[in-house]
Amino acid sequence: MRQIKIGILGLGVVGSGTVRILQENADEIAQRVGARLVIKKIAVRDLGKPRAVTVDRALLTDNPLAVIDDPEIDILAELIGGVEPAHEYVLRAIHGGKNIVTANKEMMAKAGHDLMEAAGERRRDFFFEGSVAGGIPIIAPLKEALAGNRVREVMGIVNGTTNYILTKMSAEGAAFEDVLREAQEHGYAEADPTSDVDGWDAQYKIAILSSIAFNSQVKVEDVATQGIRHIQARDIEVARELGYRIKLLAVGQQEDDGRAMQVRVHPALLPLSHPLASVDDVFNAVLVRGDAVGEVMFYGRGAGSLPTGSAVVGDLVATSRNILSDATGRIGCTCFEAKRMLPPEAVETKFYTRMHTADRPKVLASIANVFGDFDVSIESVVQKAVTDDDAEIVWVTHKVPQSSLRGALDVIGRLPVVRSVNNWIRVEE
Ligand SMILES: NC(=O)c1ccc[n+]([C@@H]2O[C@H](COP(=O)([O-])OP(=O)(O)OC[C@H]3O[C@@H](n4cnc5c(N)ncnc54)[C@H](OP(=O)(O)O)[C@@H]3O)[C@@H](O)[C@H]2O)c1
């Protein structure tokens, strides 16, 4: 049987999952492809480090160029992460004629366009299914099975760490800092959790998904991004009483005229009936709305060694089949349009806002007047007496631009009867 030679950069979480699947399912994969997928070399940083998977030590090297420049290697799997040197290595491999598989969301979000163009010019495959939502197939479905649709919206819970934290906060009524500490102790959150809790990881992923869904390159700096540090246990509790769950959402939407798009990451209140509201713990899900297909939802494990390895091996299989049929380089970059990006201030949604005020007559009316001055109309208001002279008021607005809500809250926060504006969060329908 013919052999397809694979070179791997990185044998960490994803690298070892990939190698394990290639080892354990080797025969079945060979039958499916019609060729054996053989690992030729693996580059790591530290040759002495213990590995989560048993590999022939002779395959390991601490010189990435020994893998990248090996003329026998057909496919390079880049699994080291970060932008550099991964980007430099991948570009060099493309120039050397290799097909590429990667799970690197940061590199794809920041430099994927140029890399795919370079691969396309040389008619080489470039697949990156593992870079978004780990084991969930979403990139290939968008590029292939859903290619007949004009995609209106792609919306997801694409970061497992923040979903775990919000689920725990909701179940235990615990504060963000306490749950984060516990998540770090259990290995669900990194020692430096910034990329997850401040929304950067989700930002990379929605930039990638929106670029594909809307055929237009989305730059990460154009994705308005807000994390979950400011979400308080009380917001989660009040939201639940009102019939909502709070989730960190990554959203890409295309305007009806198809000329503009909005791409954003932020916490949001979701009604319990929303398909994403019941996606809990470390699970991820992506909801796609297409003009022909309607709603489709993809659900599963968004990270981890074997789930992400599953996506990487799927890409290795697709590339191998293309090599065998001499058909690599068919699906390159699909960003053939340049759509305008709407600024977050202009994006209209409903909003939730919670505030503390004096518990006196006419307080509600004075706040409602300010909302009216800024054309913010109110869908519902709930007032709860907390102490004798302290009331907590929760408002849910109708759809308004963020700029109107912020303008109103600036004025409301200065009213003598208002003690604090505690939070404002978007509400998705
Ligand atoms: N972890 C997940 O669940 C997950 C999910 C989806 C996507 N991803 C993406 O997959 C990629 C890999 O993530 P990971 O979690 O597997 O990372 P990881 O556990 O930190 O592994 C990185 C591997 O790359 C090696 N490496 C790093 N820099 C290198 C260099 N300059 N030269 C040679 N080898 C180098 C490391 O070698 P040593 O082992 O010797 O240090 C290690 O084996 C990232 O792009 C990440 O965003 C990860």
PDBQT file of the ligand as one rigid body, heavy atoms in Angstrom, charges set to zero:
ROOT
HETATM    1  N1  LIG A 501      -4.953  22.248  23.751  1.00  0.00    +0.000 N 
HETATM    2  C1  LIG A 501      -6.107  22.215  23.103  1.00  0.00    +0.000 C 
HETATM    3  O1  LIG A 501      -7.101  21.658  23.587  1.00  0.00    +0.000 OA
HETATM    4  C2  LIG A 501      -6.210  22.866  21.765  1.00  0.00    +0.000 A 
HETATM    5  C3  LIG A 501      -7.463  22.855  21.106  1.00  0.00    +0.000 A 
HETATM    6  C4  LIG A 501      -7.573  23.411  19.833  1.00  0.00    +0.000 A 
HETATM    7  C5  LIG A 501      -6.456  23.990  19.249  1.00  0.00    +0.000 A 
HETATM    8  N2  LIG A 501      -5.264  24.021  19.929  1.00  0.00    +0.000 N 
HETATM    9  C6  LIG A 501      -4.115  24.622  19.262  1.00  0.00    +0.000 C 
HETATM   10  O2  LIG A 501      -3.173  23.610  18.968  1.00  0.00    +0.000 OA
HETATM   11  C7  LIG A 501      -1.855  24.135  19.025  1.00  0.00    +0.000 C 
HETATM   12  C8  LIG A 501      -1.024  23.312  20.009  1.00  0.00    +0.000 C 
HETATM   13  O3  LIG A 501      -1.600  23.444  21.297  1.00  0.00    +0.000 OA
HETATM   14  P1  LIG A 501      -1.209  22.456  22.489  1.00  0.00    +0.000 P 
HETATM   15  O4  LIG A 501      -2.226  22.666  23.545  1.00  0.00    +0.000 OA
HETATM   16  O5  LIG A 501      -0.956  21.098  21.961  1.00  0.00    +0.000 OA
HETATM   17  O6  LIG A 501       0.165  23.117  22.955  1.00  0.00    +0.000 OA
HETATM   18  P2  LIG A 501       1.272  22.468  23.915  1.00  0.00    +0.000 P 
HETATM   19  O7  LIG A 501       0.690  21.383  24.732  1.00  0.00    +0.000 OA
HETATM   20  O8  LIG A 501       1.937  23.615  24.596  1.00  0.00    +0.000 OA
HETATM   21  O9  LIG A 501       2.303  21.793  22.894  1.00  0.00    +0.000 OA
HETATM   22  C9  LIG A 501       3.139  22.516  22.071  1.00  0.00    +0.000 C 
HETATM   23  C10 LIG A 501       4.182  21.582  21.484  1.00  0.00    +0.000 C 
HETATM   24  O10 LIG A 501       4.979  22.294  20.555  1.00  0.00    +0.000 OA
HETATM   25  C11 LIG A 501       6.357  22.122  20.875  1.00  0.00    +0.000 C 
HETATM   26  N3  LIG A 501       7.022  23.365  20.508  1.00  0.00    +0.000 N 
HETATM   27  C12 LIG A 501       6.729  24.621  20.918  1.00  0.00    +0.000 A 
HETATM   28  N4  LIG A 501       7.532  25.511  20.300  1.00  0.00    +0.000 NA
HETATM   29  C13 LIG A 501       8.360  24.795  19.508  1.00  0.00    +0.000 A 
HETATM   30  C14 LIG A 501       9.413  25.138  18.629  1.00  0.00    +0.000 A 
HETATM   31  N5  LIG A 501       9.783  26.400  18.452  1.00  0.00    +0.000 N 
HETATM   32  N6  LIG A 501      10.049  24.139  17.973  1.00  0.00    +0.000 NA
HETATM   33  C15 LIG A 501       9.668  22.848  18.142  1.00  0.00    +0.000 A 
HETATM   34  N7  LIG A 501       8.676  22.464  18.943  1.00  0.00    +0.000 NA
HETATM   35  C16 LIG A 501       8.023  23.432  19.618  1.00  0.00    +0.000 A 
HETATM   36  C17 LIG A 501       6.420  21.819  22.342  1.00  0.00    +0.000 C 
HETATM   37  O11 LIG A 501       7.605  21.088  22.613  1.00  0.00    +0.000 OA
HETATM   38  P3  LIG A 501       7.956  20.530  24.100  1.00  0.00    +0.000 P 
HETATM   39  O12 LIG A 501       6.865  19.539  24.392  1.00  0.00    +0.000 OA
HETATM   40  O13 LIG A 501       9.267  19.903  23.966  1.00  0.00    +0.000 OA
HETATM   41  O14 LIG A 501       7.898  21.736  24.984  1.00  0.00    +0.000 OA
HETATM   42  C18 LIG A 501       5.141  21.000  22.539  1.00  0.00    +0.000 C 
HETATM   43  O15 LIG A 501       5.388  19.649  22.245  1.00  0.00    +0.000 OA
HETATM   44  C19 LIG A 501      -2.024  25.601  19.404  1.00  0.00    +0.000 C 
HETATM   45  O16 LIG A 501      -2.047  26.382  18.239  1.00  0.00    +0.000 OA
HETATM   46  C20 LIG A 501      -3.372  25.650  20.087  1.00  0.00    +0.000 C 
HETATM   47  O17 LIG A 501      -4.003  26.905  19.977  1.00  0.00    +0.000 OA
HETATM   48  C21 LIG A 501      -5.139  23.477  21.158  1.00  0.00    +0.000 A 
ENDROOT
TORSDOF 0
